[in-house]
Amino acid sequence: MVLSQCELEYLRSRSVLQQDRDEVLSEMHRIDTWLSSHLSSRGWATEHTFYSKRSFLREAVAARSDLTSS
């Protein structure tokens, strides 16, 4: 199994300074649109999910009977 994942995070979304929520969401949407276009132009998947690395690892271990304890 192979995990291939790209995450988009907004570094300034957690700040002691007051943020304009609509401005942050608008910028994240703009970046997401660009990133999706960039990935698809290279033939890479652009599916949006909330599938985490932890969920992937849990499923990968469950699929490998030699890694589970009996």
C-alpha positions in Angstrom: 0.0 0.0 0.0 1.2 3.5 -0.8 0.1 6.7 0.8 0.4 9.7 -1.5 -1.0 12.8 0.1 -0.9 16.5 -0.2 -2.1 18.7 2.6 -3.1 22.3 2.5 -2.8 24.2 5.7 -3.1 27.9 6.4 -0.3 28.8 8.8 -1.8 32.1 9.9 -5.1 30.6 10.8 -3.9 30.0 14.4 -2.7 33.4 15.6 -3.0 35.6 18.6 -3.8 38.4 16.1 -7.4 38.9 15.0 -8.0 37.3 11.6 -10.7 38.1 9.1 -12.3 34.7 8.8 -13.8 35.4 5.4 -10.5 36.6 4.1 -8.7 33.4 5.3 -11.3 31.2 3.8 -11.2 33.1 0.5 -7.4 32.8 0.3 -7.5 29.1 1.2 -10.1 28.5 -1.6 -7.9 30.4 -4.0 -4.9 28.3 -3.1 -6.9 25.1 -3.2 -8.1 25.9 -6.7 -4.6 26.5 -7.9 -3.3 23.4 -6.2 -6.0 21.2 -7.7 -5.2 22.6 -11.1 -1.5 22.1 -10.6 -1.9 18.4 -9.5 -4.4 17.5 -12.3 -2.2 19.1 -15.0 0.4 16.5 -14.0 -2.1 13.7 -14.0 -2.2 13.3 -10.3 -5.4 12.6 -8.3 -7.2 15.7 -6.9 -9.8 14.0 -4.7 -10.6 16.0 -1.6 -11.0 13.9 1.5 -10.5 14.0 5.3 -8.6 10.7 5.1 -5.8 11.0 7.5 -2.3 9.3 7.6 -3.4 7.7 10.9 -6.5 6.1 9.2 -4.2 4.9 6.3 -1.8 3.3 8.7 -4.6 1.7 10.7 -6.0 0.1 7.5 -2.5 -0.8 6.2 -1.7 -2.7 9.4 -5.1 -4.4 9.4 -4.6 -5.6 5.9 -1.2 -7.2 6.8 -1.9 -10.2 8.9 1.8 -10.5 9.6 1.8 -7.1 11.4 -1.2 -7.8 13.7 -0.7 -9.5 17.1 -2.6 -12.7 17.8 
